[in-house]
């Protein structure tokens, strides 16, 4: 089969297209998917550069070559002996976090609870743009902040970086819950985020959001410690000083601390840092979110897309042979929505 692999960590040039890779075989609880499209998420760039190697290298059966990519949309080619929900030819989509099973390839094997039927009203390219950002947002709210949809209804929500992949999805999700939404973006993306449901839009190049916003209930921060120093404090400043307020960040020191110190020393130190941040910001709740797969979340996404409450937002489409250009595009930090890889 063909695919794009890395054999070392580094810039986008380490991504190499190969057409002689071994086709994977599904285990009993897995399906083999002929992948029609994938997408590029910032986490893919971070992994390519070595982020999380202290954890991911231990999980991979072979360190290299490594196929990256989390999102997939395609058709079932084969099902394992314990799979009854799917049949050959079914159109499916999903997302994987298993470092042994990447999506920048012609075929991929996935556990059946990472897969759902693709909504019929969107294309494969559109379908591949949504699962990772949607389930990242879902995990942040439902798993880590332990919020339920009924807890979020009609709340005031601030979303950092509204024009990115997570931002364009999150605006639509919170809009479906009748939230009052504020976000940051450049002027060129103002119309986009307003059409998606944002009521207050701040040009981050001209204004400091923390001097404009006040009395918010939830902050979803997709920049976190990857941004300039003090971003978290600015985000917390816009929240109500109550125990019903939640700051949720998608980027934080947990994995980087383990990379720096090793898992045995790094994990307890990272947990100490997290508890320290939580104590310092009480009564506001602070959450460090990590992606977690969720079949129920994927099925809820299917419903939202089928009911046209959420639509895919695609910045650009690249062929798999141009995967390095796709990574460079995401690396600029100026994509409007998702960058898709067409197989």
C-alpha positions as CSV (number, residue, x, y, z in Angstrom):
1,X,0.0,0.0,0.0
2,X,1.0,3.6,-0.3
3,X,1.4,6.1,2.6
4,X,3.4,8.9,4.1
5,X,5.9,8.0,6.9
6,X,8.6,9.6,9.0
7,X,11.8,7.7,9.9
8,X,13.1,10.5,12.2
9,X,11.9,13.6,14.0
10,X,12.1,16.9,12.4
11,X,10.5,19.4,10.0
12,X,8.0,18.7,7.3
13,X,10.8,17.4,5.0
14,X,11.0,14.2,7.1
15,X,7.6,13.1,5.7
16,X,8.2,10.7,2.8
17,X,5.7,9.2,0.4
18,X,6.2,5.4,0.0
19,X,4.3,3.0,-2.2
20,X,5.6,-0.3,-0.9
21,X,4.2,-0.4,2.7
22,X,2.7,-3.5,4.2
23,X,-1.1,-3.6,4.2
24,X,-2.3,-4.0,7.8
25,X,-4.6,-6.9,8.8
26,X,-7.5,-6.4,11.2
27,X,-7.7,-8.2,14.5
28,X,-11.0,-9.7,15.8
29,X,-12.4,-6.4,17.1
30,X,-11.0,-4.2,14.3
31,X,-12.0,-3.1,10.8
32,X,-9.8,-2.5,7.8
33,X,-10.7,0.8,6.2
34,X,-9.7,2.0,2.7
35,X,-9.0,5.6,3.6
36,X,-10.3,8.2,1.1
37,X,-9.3,11.3,3.1
38,X,-7.5,12.4,6.3
39,X,-6.6,15.8,7.7
40,X,-3.8,17.6,9.4
41,X,-4.0,18.6,13.1
42,X,-1.5,20.6,15.1
43,X,-0.8,17.5,17.2
44,X,0.5,15.7,14.0
45,X,3.1,18.5,13.6
46,X,4.1,18.2,17.2
47,X,4.5,14.4,17.1
48,X,6.5,14.8,13.9
49,X,8.9,17.0,15.8
50,X,9.2,14.6,18.7
51,X,6.4,15.7,21.1
52,X,5.3,12.9,23.4
53,X,8.2,10.6,22.4
54,X,8.6,9.5,26.0
55,X,5.1,8.0,25.8
56,X,4.5,7.2,22.2
57,X,7.8,5.4,21.6
58,X,6.9,3.0,24.4
59,X,3.5,2.3,22.8
60,X,4.7,1.8,19.3
61,X,5.8,-1.7,18.3
62,X,8.5,-0.2,16.1
63,X,9.8,3.4,16.6
64,X,10.1,4.0,12.9
65,X,8.9,4.2,10.2
66,X,5.9,5.9,11.7
67,X,2.6,6.7,9.9
68,X,1.0,9.9,11.5
69,X,-2.5,11.2,11.2
70,X,-5.6,10.8,13.4
71,X,-8.7,11.5,11.2
72,X,-10.0,9.1,8.6
73,X,-13.0,8.8,6.2
74,X,-13.4,5.9,3.8
75,X,-15.0,2.5,3.2
76,X,-14.8,-0.8,5.0
77,X,-12.7,-3.3,3.2
78,X,-12.6,-6.1,5.8
79,X,-14.0,-6.7,9.3
80,X,-12.6,-8.8,12.1
81,X,-14.3,-11.9,13.4
82,X,-16.0,-10.1,16.4
83,X,-17.3,-7.2,14.4
84,X,-21.0,-7.3,13.6
85,X,-21.9,-3.6,13.3
86,X,-20.1,-3.0,10.0
87,X,-19.9,-4.8,6.6
88,X,-17.7,-4.5,3.6
89,X,-18.4,-1.4,1.6
90,X,-19.9,0.7,4.5
91,X,-18.9,4.3,4.3
92,X,-17.3,5.3,7.7
93,X,-15.4,8.0,9.5
94,X,-13.6,8.2,12.8
95,X,-10.4,9.1,14.6
96,X,-7.7,7.1,16.3
97,X,-5.2,8.0,19.0
98,X,-3.2,4.7,18.8
99,X,0.4,5.5,17.8
100,X,0.6,2.2,15.9
101,X,-2.2,3.1,13.5
102,X,-1.9,6.3,11.6
103,X,-4.1,7.6,8.8
104,X,-1.7,9.0,6.2
105,X,-2.0,5.8,4.2
106,X,-4.2,3.9,1.7
107,X,-5.4,1.5,4.4
108,X,-5.8,1.6,8.2
109,X,-7.0,-0.8,10.9
110,X,-9.1,0.7,13.7
111,X,-10.9,-0.6,16.7
112,X,-14.6,-0.8,16.0
113,X,-15.3,1.7,18.9
114,X,-13.2,4.3,17.0
115,X,-15.5,4.1,13.9
116,X,-19.0,5.2,13.0
117,X,-21.0,5.4,9.8
118,X,-20.2,8.6,7.8
119,X,-23.1,11.1,7.6
120,X,-24.6,10.8,4.1
121,X,-24.9,14.5,3.6
122,X,-21.1,15.3,3.5
123,X,-18.2,14.1,1.3
124,X,-15.2,12.0,2.4
125,X,-13.1,15.1,2.4
126,X,-15.6,17.0,4.6
127,X,-16.0,14.0,6.9
128,X,-12.2,13.7,7.4
129,X,-12.0,17.3,8.7
130,X,-14.2,16.8,11.8
131,X,-13.6,13.8,14.1
132,X,-10.4,14.9,15.9
133,X,-11.4,18.5,16.5
134,X,-14.9,17.4,17.6
135,X,-13.8,14.7,19.9
136,X,-11.0,16.9,21.3
137,X,-13.7,19.5,22.2
138,X,-16.1,16.8,23.5
139,X,-13.4,15.3,25.8
140,X,-12.5,18.7,27.1
141,X,-16.1,19.5,28.1
142,X,-17.6,16.1,29.0
143,X,-14.7,14.1,30.3
144,X,-12.3,16.6,31.8
145,X,-14.6,19.4,32.9
146,X,-17.4,16.9,33.6
147,X,-19.9,19.3,32.1
148,X,-23.1,18.0,30.5
149,X,-24.9,19.7,27.6
150,X,-27.6,20.9,30.0
151,X,-24.9,22.5,32.2
152,X,-23.7,24.5,29.2
153,X,-27.0,25.7,27.8
154,X,-27.2,29.6,27.6
155,X,-23.7,30.1,29.1
156,X,-21.3,32.8,28.2
157,X,-18.3,31.1,26.4
158,X,-15.0,32.5,25.2
159,X,-13.1,30.4,22.6
160,X,-9.5,31.3,21.9
161,X,-8.5,31.1,18.2
162,X,-12.0,30.8,16.7
163,X,-10.9,30.3,13.1
164,X,-8.8,27.2,13.7
165,X,-10.0,23.6,13.4
166,X,-11.1,23.3,17.0
167,X,-12.4,26.9,17.1
168,X,-14.6,26.5,14.0
169,X,-16.2,23.3,15.4
170,X,-16.5,24.6,19.0
171,X,-18.3,27.8,17.9
172,X,-20.9,25.7,16.2
173,X,-21.2,23.2,19.1
174,X,-21.7,26.0,21.7
175,X,-24.1,27.8,19.3
176,X,-26.2,24.6,19.1
177,X,-26.5,24.9,23.0
178,X,-27.7,28.6,22.7
179,X,-24.5,30.0,24.2
180,X,-23.3,33.6,24.0
181,X,-20.0,33.1,22.2
182,X,-16.9,35.4,22.1
183,X,-13.8,34.5,20.1
184,X,-10.5,35.9,18.8
185,X,-9.3,35.9,15.2
186,X,-7.8,38.2,12.5
187,X,-10.0,40.5,10.5
188,X,-10.0,38.2,7.5
189,X,-11.8,35.5,9.5
190,X,-14.4,37.8,11.2
191,X,-17.2,37.0,8.8
192,X,-16.5,33.2,9.0
193,X,-16.7,33.0,12.8
194,X,-19.8,35.3,12.9
195,X,-21.5,33.0,10.4
196,X,-20.7,30.0,12.5
197,X,-22.3,31.6,15.6
198,X,-19.9,33.9,17.4
199,X,-21.6,37.1,18.7
200,X,-18.4,38.9,19.9
201,X,-15.3,38.9,17.7
202,X,-12.0,40.4,18.8
203,X,-9.1,41.0,16.4
204,X,-6.2,39.7,18.4
205,X,-3.8,41.9,16.4
206,X,-5.5,45.1,17.6
207,X,-7.1,44.3,21.0
208,X,-6.4,42.5,24.2
209,X,-9.4,40.3,24.8
210,X,-8.9,40.3,28.6
211,X,-9.5,44.1,28.6
212,X,-12.8,43.7,26.7
213,X,-14.5,40.6,28.0
214,X,-15.9,40.0,31.5
215,X,-18.2,37.7,33.5
216,X,-17.8,34.6,31.3
217,X,-18.7,31.1,32.4
218,X,-16.4,28.9,30.3
219,X,-13.1,29.5,28.5
220,X,-11.9,26.9,25.9
221,X,-8.3,27.8,25.2
222,X,-6.8,26.0,22.2
223,X,-3.5,28.0,22.5
224,X,-2.6,27.5,26.1
225,X,1.1,27.4,26.9
226,X,2.0,27.4,23.2
227,X,1.1,31.1,23.1
228,X,2.7,34.1,24.7
229,X,3.4,34.1,28.4
230,X,0.4,34.9,30.6
231,X,-2.3,33.7,28.2
232,X,-3.8,31.5,30.9
233,X,-4.0,34.4,33.4
234,X,-5.7,36.6,30.8
235,X,-8.2,33.8,30.0
236,X,-9.0,33.3,33.7
237,X,-9.4,37.1,34.1
238,X,-12.5,37.1,31.9
239,X,-14.3,34.4,33.9
240,X,-16.7,35.0,36.8
241,X,-14.8,34.4,40.1
242,X,-17.1,31.5,41.0
243,X,-16.9,27.7,41.4
244,X,-19.2,27.3,38.4
245,X,-16.6,28.9,36.1
246,X,-14.3,26.7,34.0
247,X,-11.0,27.3,32.2
248,X,-10.1,24.4,29.9
249,X,-6.8,24.4,28.0
250,X,-5.9,22.0,25.2
251,X,-2.1,22.8,25.5
252,X,-0.4,22.5,28.8
253,X,2.9,21.2,30.3
254,X,1.8,17.6,31.0
255,X,3.4,15.7,28.1
256,X,6.3,18.2,27.6
257,X,7.3,17.7,31.3
258,X,7.4,13.9,30.7
259,X,9.5,14.4,27.6
260,X,12.0,16.6,29.6
261,X,12.2,14.5,32.7
262,X,11.2,11.1,31.6
263,X,7.9,9.4,32.5
264,X,8.9,8.3,36.0
265,X,10.0,11.7,37.2
266,X,8.0,13.8,34.7
267,X,4.5,12.5,35.4
268,X,4.4,13.3,39.2
269,X,6.0,16.7,38.6
270,X,3.5,17.5,35.9
271,X,0.6,16.5,38.2
272,X,2.2,18.6,40.9
273,X,2.2,21.6,38.5
274,X,-1.4,21.0,37.6
275,X,-2.5,20.9,41.3
276,X,-0.6,24.0,41.9
277,X,-2.4,25.9,39.1
278,X,-5.7,24.6,40.3
279,X,-5.0,25.8,43.9
280,X,-3.8,29.2,42.8
281,X,-7.0,29.9,40.7
282,X,-9.7,28.7,43.1
283,X,-12.7,29.0,43.1
284,X,-12.4,28.9,39.3
285,X,-12.0,25.3,37.9
286,X,-8.9,24.7,35.8
287,X,-8.7,21.7,33.5
288,X,-5.8,20.3,31.5
289,X,-7.5,18.4,28.7
290,X,-6.2,15.5,26.6
291,X,-7.8,13.8,23.6
292,X,-9.7,10.7,24.4
293,X,-11.7,8.6,21.9
294,X,-15.4,8.4,22.4
295,X,-17.9,6.5,20.3
296,X,-20.8,8.3,21.9
297,X,-19.1,11.6,21.1
298,X,-18.6,10.5,17.5
299,X,-22.3,9.4,17.3
300,X,-23.4,12.8,18.7
301,X,-21.2,14.5,16.0
302,X,-22.9,12.4,13.4
303,X,-26.3,13.6,14.6
304,X,-25.2,17.3,14.6
305,X,-23.8,17.0,11.1
306,X,-26.9,15.1,9.8
307,X,-29.2,17.8,11.3
308,X,-26.9,20.5,9.7
309,X,-26.2,22.1,13.1
310,X,-22.5,21.6,12.4
311,X,-20.8,22.0,9.0
312,X,-17.2,21.2,8.0
313,X,-14.9,24.2,7.5
314,X,-12.1,23.3,5.1
315,X,-9.2,25.7,4.4
316,X,-7.5,23.7,1.7
317,X,-7.0,20.2,0.2
318,X,-3.7,18.5,-0.6
319,X,-2.8,15.2,-2.1
320,X,-1.0,12.7,0.1
321,X,2.2,13.2,-2.1
322,X,2.1,16.8,-1.0
323,X,1.8,16.0,2.7
324,X,4.8,18.1,3.6
325,X,3.1,21.2,2.0
326,X,0.0,20.5,4.0
327,X,2.0,20.4,7.2
328,X,3.7,23.6,6.3
329,X,0.3,25.2,5.8
330,X,-0.9,24.2,9.2
331,X,2.4,25.3,10.7
332,X,1.8,28.9,9.7
333,X,-1.0,29.0,12.2
334,X,-3.2,30.9,9.8
335,X,-5.5,28.2,8.4
336,X,-9.2,29.0,8.3
337,X,-10.7,25.6,9.4
338,X,-9.0,22.3,8.5
339,X,-6.4,21.3,6.0
340,X,-7.5,18.0,4.4
341,X,-5.4,15.2,2.8
342,X,-7.1,13.5,-0.2
343,X,-6.0,10.0,-0.9
